[in-house]
Amino acid sequence: MPHRAEIWWAEVPGDKVRPVLVLTRERFIVRLHSVLVAPVTSRVRGIPTEVELTEQDGLPRACAANLDNLFTLRRERLRERIALLPAVRMDEVCRAYRFAAGC
């Protein structure tokens, strides 16, 4: 079962297996068939809607969670847990999301 703030290898429709960051509120994950995720990409652009991630975050190499391109993904497409981001990193994710959403 995935949890909020976890990064998973996922089968993304029309794409390869790629890492995604789970954003769905923790208490609703068990009730939903799909979760809201942010793609994690090796293309780091250094923009306010990204959160840069490193090996210290448990990733195999430097990358970024992209909060401009959120999508829902069925839970069964999540294959393997990679890492769990600490609360301080999720604060950065929430700031990037607010910027992306114009909130």
C-alpha positions in Angstrom: 0.0 0.0 0.0 1.5 3.4 -1.0 1.7 6.3 1.4 1.8 10.1 1.0 5.4 11.3 0.4 6.7 8.0 -0.9 8.4 7.8 -4.3 7.6 4.6 -6.3 8.6 3.0 -9.5 5.3 3.0 -11.5 4.0 1.8 -14.8 2.9 5.1 -16.4 0.5 4.6 -19.3 2.1 5.5 -22.7 5.5 5.8 -21.0 8.2 3.6 -19.5 8.4 2.6 -15.8 9.3 5.8 -14.1 9.5 7.2 -10.6 6.5 9.1 -9.2 5.8 10.9 -5.9 2.6 10.1 -4.1 0.6 13.2 -3.1 -2.8 11.9 -2.1 -3.9 12.6 1.5 -2.9 9.7 3.6 -6.3 8.9 5.1 -7.9 8.6 1.7 -5.4 6.3 -0.1 -7.0 3.1 1.2 -10.4 4.3 -0.1 -9.3 5.3 -3.5 -8.4 3.1 -6.5 -6.1 5.9 -7.9 -3.6 8.2 -6.3 -2.5 11.7 -7.3 1.2 11.6 -8.3 3.9 14.0 -9.5 6.4 12.6 -12.0 10.0 12.5 -11.0 12.4 13.4 -13.8 16.1 13.5 -14.4 15.6 16.8 -16.3 16.1 19.4 -13.6 15.2 22.9 -14.8 15.5 24.8 -11.5 12.0 26.3 -11.7 9.7 27.1 -8.7 7.3 24.2 -9.6 10.0 21.6 -9.2 11.6 20.1 -6.0 15.1 18.9 -6.6 15.9 15.5 -5.1 19.2 13.8 -4.5 20.8 10.6 -3.3 20.3 12.0 0.2 16.6 11.6 -0.4 17.0 8.0 -1.3 17.0 8.4 -5.1 19.6 6.7 -7.3 20.7 10.1 -8.9 19.8 13.8 -8.9 16.3 14.4 -10.2 13.3 16.6 -9.6 9.6 16.1 -8.7 7.6 18.1 -11.3 4.5 19.7 -9.8 3.4 21.2 -13.1 2.4 17.8 -14.5 0.4 16.0 -11.8 -1.8 13.0 -12.8 -3.8 10.2 -11.3 -2.5 6.7 -11.4 -4.2 3.4 -10.4 -2.6 2.0 -7.3 -1.9 -1.3 -8.9 0.5 0.5 -11.3 2.8 1.3 -8.4 5.5 -1.4 -8.5 8.3 -0.8 -6.0 8.9 1.8 -3.3 12.0 3.8 -3.7 12.1 6.3 -0.9 10.1 8.2 1.7 10.5 12.0 1.7 10.8 13.6 5.2 8.3 16.3 6.3 10.7 19.1 5.5 11.0 18.0 1.9 7.2 17.6 1.6 6.9 21.2 2.8 9.0 22.1 -0.3 6.7 19.9 -2.4 3.6 21.8 -1.1 5.2 25.2 -1.8 5.9 24.1 -5.4 2.4 22.8 -5.8 0.9 26.1 -4.5 3.1 27.9 -7.0 2.0 25.6 -9.9 -1.7 26.0 -9.0 -1.5 29.7 -8.5 -2.7 29.5 -4.8 
